[in-house]
Amino acid sequence: MSSIPSASEIDEEAADWAARVDAHGLDVEHDPDLQAWLRGDARRAGAFLRAQAAISFLDRGRALANATPPVAAVSAKRPNRRALLAGAGGAVAAALVGGFGAWSLRPQRLDTRLGEIRRVPLADGSLVAINTKTALDVTMKPKSRRIVLQEGEAWFQVAKDPERPFVVAAGPVRVRAVGTAFSVRRGDEVGAGVDVMVTEGVVETWVEGDPNSRRRLAAGERVILASTAAPTVAESPSEIERSLAWRNGEIALDGESLEQAAKLFNRYNSRQIVIEDPALARERFVGLFQTNEPESFAAAVAATLGAVVDDDARTIRIARAHIS
């Protein structure tokens, strides 16, 4: 009969994994055994990151103290990181929980390349899904959690901690949550503003310098702030789910124009879709596609609307078929 592991047992396992990653340079995101362990219990991601943070704390402590022992005192065998984590015990835990150490004041940069989508657990137990071509800085402090979205889009599943507000900054826009799930996207075009969508719980949004902009959004609501158009709150749960299909590496179309669909695919691929006929660009389309398969979308358009596809290494052109 299996029993649910205690928090201390999970911490022990996390310390083992953190030491193995440090010693052997494991690829955290692609190591199958580590990923299987992380998926086995929701508490493991936070414990693993705390263990990694403890290693960073120990390394930083040595560097700051310049603690190079005399030659005679140096062991021929490299100290075991697992033992260091276990032996540091209360001292490291107190520094991490009580003071967080100087290392925690530095923002952690997370970013993605064109077409890349990442899911990253944060040190507080939260999770962030990062869309293509996105850059954000994460700063965890004893009394606050702050994310600065420099560009792109991210979805956050926030661990509940009323004593440490979780705030996302995107230009002048601020989004504050305690324990909820929401996405924030900075528009690519000038004046596009910041798109906020809530999938769980409630968030508070506002624009810095505008005292009248503060509002609360509940699950299923979205708002675009700091745009050239006046902000409006829309309640559209199904639209939000489709807009966030990228979290599964998908693009969900439900009546978008081909021009809009092409822009979506072009966000993820260096091979760009061009709709050559303005009337064709206004045609509406429905379908579910992989973000990295613009060719499948083009083939579906050709089969459904009788269009012609002409492609090369850099471009996929879709045009009306010429009738002779």
Secondary structure, DSSP 8 states (H G I E B T S, - for coil): ------HHHHHHHHHHHHHHHHHH---TTT-HHHHHHHHT-TTHHHHHHHHHHHHHHHHHHHHHHT----GGG--SS---HHHHHHHHHHHHHHIIIII-TGGGGS-EEEE--TT--EEEE-TTS-EEEE-TT-EEEEEEETTEEEEEEEESEEEEE----TTS-EEEEETTEEEEESS-EEEEEE-SSTT--EEEEEEESEEEEEETTEEEEEEEEETTEEEEESSSS---EEE-HHHHHHHTGGGGTEEEEEEEEHHHHHHHHHTT-SSEEEE--HHHHT-EEEEEEETT-HHHHHHHHHHHH-EEEEE-SSEEEEEE----
